[in-house]
């Protein structure tokens, strides 16, 4: 099998050989503890500009951050539960769709409908200024 110990943002667990992918956004400049998604072993690591500076060294206590993704070396088992890996980082909450949403004639949701001049108050959407749910003016 391939040796992943030289990879900077991949932590290969010494006990269970699970590959823990350190999410580059949250581990780019990081000093603290993380845990293996396979066997829950806690490791102390230090990253600077995406490069592994120190670790992984066995540590005690609660991890500061979880890996972004983890899988076995044969790529057969993936760890995706929230207690094993961290949820993905979103720019906005995935439940909030961008733009106004409303229902069409059939009752289906339509996202990001175009705003007309009547829907605007200055440069802002009228429903935002008034604090009311969006209803298209037509």
Secondary structure as GFF3:
##gff-version 3
##sequence-region A 1 138
A	DSSP	beta_strand	10	12	.	.	.	ID=ss1
A	DSSP	beta_strand	19	21	.	.	.	ID=ss2
A	DSSP	alpha_helix	24	27	.	.	.	ID=ss3
A	DSSP	beta_strand	30	35	.	.	.	ID=ss4
A	DSSP	beta_strand	42	48	.	.	.	ID=ss5
A	DSSP	beta_strand	51	58	.	.	.	ID=ss6
A	DSSP	beta_strand	69	71	.	.	.	ID=ss7
A	DSSP	beta_strand	78	79	.	.	.	ID=ss8
A	DSSP	beta_strand	101	103	.	.	.	ID=ss9
A	DSSP	beta_strand	109	111	.	.	.	ID=ss10
A	DSSP	three_ten_helix	117	119	.	.	.	ID=ss11
A	DSSP	beta_strand	120	121	.	.	.	ID=ss12
A	DSSP	beta_strand	124	125	.	.	.	ID=ss13
A	DSSP	alpha_helix	126	130	.	.	.	ID=ss14
###
